[in-house]
Amino acid sequence: MDTSSREKFRFFLKDSVRQIVDFRNTDQNKGIAPPPVEKPIPEGAHLIELVPADELHDISDMNVFNAIASRKSRRAFSSEPLTLKELSFLLWATQGIRKIADFGTAFRVVPSAGCRHALETYLCIFNVERIEEGIYRYLPIEHQLLLVSQPAQLSAGISAAALGQDFLGKSAVTFIWTAVPYRMEWRYDIAAHKVIALDAGHVCQNLYTACEAIHAATCAVAAYHQEMMDGLLGVDGDEEFTIYIAPVGKRKMK
Ligand SMILES: Cc1cc2nc3c(=O)[nH]c(=O)nc-3n(C[C@H](O)[C@H](O)[C@H](O)COP(=O)(O)O)c2cc1C
């Protein structure tokens, strides 16, 4: 890598960007209304109710010490389906809403820079009880799933889009997080992008911990073909694009 490219990419990790953003000119400070907390729900969408958060308290028999201590990346999944309650727990643990403050601000169980929460959660569902195979989007405000599409050969499609990492198509469900960068740019302009990546880390860490708590398996995945993954989800690759992935399933007994 040439020196200028390396400097450019290292710059991304620094907060030096704050010195070149004129915060008086962000869309927020220009008085532009905040973008919505979640993508809109298309008319006539097929929606699936999840198990509400207040019915999830008994989901785990594991204490937090053991959940953290046992965490590791697990890439093999059993053929046992995930229950709807388990999936509801994993979605709540990664993006669940804790409190809605006002239009444009919703506090979640994970932190986010400026509470902007610029991520959406898509699921490739293969083996979850009572849910057909397909691509779904999580609606954190409603705590529902929205059916996005049911492509043929989804397992092969996601494996190819993950550069041949075929465990993504052998899961019970594969989480795919997209970034909607404008939600963060509205407040932070070009200081938005590093913190979106930091936010994604928190989300996936909560997924790992929640999976341990229910004796499930997961593995963070950041290597994939950008255009193929975005194409699979049907997002435009500009205003919204894939940034992180994690397949989940019941553990395979060794
Ligand atoms: C940001 C990030 C990206 C990763 N990408 C991949 C990936 O594309 N494929 C994969 O098999 N594992 C991936 N992993 C998992 C790591 O390989 C794993 O965390 C590492 O080997 C340490 O193992 P452990 O998680 O069991 O402690 C990723 C992990 C992180 C945090």
The ligand as an SDF file (V2000), in Angstrom:
LIG
                    3D

 31 33  0  0  0  0  0  0  0  0999 V2000
  -14.6070   -7.4420   12.7010 C   0  0  0  0  0  0  0  0  0  0  0  0
  -14.5260   -8.9440   12.5980 C   0  0  0  0  0  0  0  0  0  0  0  0
  -14.5740   -9.5380   11.3520 C   0  0  0  0  0  0  0  0  0  0  0  0
  -14.5350  -10.9380   11.2310 C   0  0  0  0  0  0  0  0  0  0  0  0
  -14.7050  -11.5140   10.0070 N   0  0  0  0  0  0  0  0  0  0  0  0
  -14.7220  -12.8550    9.9190 C   0  0  0  0  0  0  0  0  0  0  0  0
  -14.9810  -13.4700    8.6630 C   0  0  0  0  0  0  0  0  0  0  0  0
  -15.1990  -12.8250    7.6480 O   0  0  0  0  0  0  0  0  0  0  0  0
  -15.0030  -14.8360    8.6260 N   0  0  0  0  0  0  0  0  0  0  0  0
  -14.8020  -15.6070    9.7480 C   0  0  0  0  0  0  0  0  0  0  0  0
  -14.8400  -16.8270    9.6410 O   0  0  0  0  0  0  0  0  0  0  0  0
  -14.5610  -15.0370   10.9520 N   0  0  0  0  0  0  0  0  0  0  0  0
  -14.5240  -13.6880   11.0660 C   0  0  0  0  0  0  0  0  0  0  0  0
  -14.3480  -13.1030   12.2860 N   0  0  0  0  0  0  0  0  0  0  0  0
  -14.1610  -13.9320   13.4980 C   0  0  0  0  0  0  0  0  0  0  0  0
  -12.6950  -13.9280   13.9300 C   0  0  0  0  0  0  0  0  0  0  0  0
  -11.9550  -14.7380   13.0530 O   0  0  0  0  0  0  0  0  0  0  0  0
  -12.5940  -14.4210   15.3830 C   0  0  0  0  0  0  0  0  0  0  0  0
  -13.2260  -13.4650   16.2370 O   0  0  0  0  0  0  0  0  0  0  0  0
  -11.1350  -14.5770   15.7910 C   0  0  0  0  0  0  0  0  0  0  0  0
  -10.5090  -15.6340   15.0870 O   0  0  0  0  0  0  0  0  0  0  0  0
  -10.9870  -14.8470   17.2930 C   0  0  0  0  0  0  0  0  0  0  0  0
  -11.7390  -16.0040   17.6510 O   0  0  0  0  0  0  0  0  0  0  0  0
  -12.8550  -15.9220   18.7860 P   0  0  0  0  0  0  0  0  0  0  0  0
  -13.9280  -14.9830   18.3190 O   0  0  0  0  0  0  0  0  0  0  0  0
  -13.3540  -17.3320   18.9210 O   0  0  0  0  0  0  0  0  0  0  0  0
  -12.2120  -15.3990   20.0290 O   0  0  0  0  0  0  0  0  0  0  0  0
  -14.3960  -11.7270   12.4170 C   0  0  0  0  0  0  0  0  0  0  0  0
  -14.3360  -11.1060   13.6540 C   0  0  0  0  0  0  0  0  0  0  0  0
  -14.4330   -9.7360   13.7480 C   0  0  0  0  0  0  0  0  0  0  0  0
  -14.4440   -9.0990   15.1270 C   0  0  0  0  0  0  0  0  0  0  0  0
  1  2  1  0
  2  3  1  0
  2 30  2  0
  3  4  2  0
  4  5  1  0
  4 28  1  0
  5  6  2  0
  6  7  1  0
  6 13  1  0
  7  8  2  0
  7  9  1  0
  9 10  1  0
 10 11  2  0
 10 12  1  0
 12 13  2  0
 13 14  1  0
 14 15  1  0
 14 28  1  0
 15 16  1  0
 16 17  1  0
 16 18  1  0
 18 19  1  0
 18 20  1  0
 20 21  1  0
 20 22  1  0
 22 23  1  0
 23 24  1  0
 24 25  2  0
 24 26  1  0
 24 27  1  0
 28 29  2  0
 29 30  1  0
 30 31  1  0
M  END
$$$$
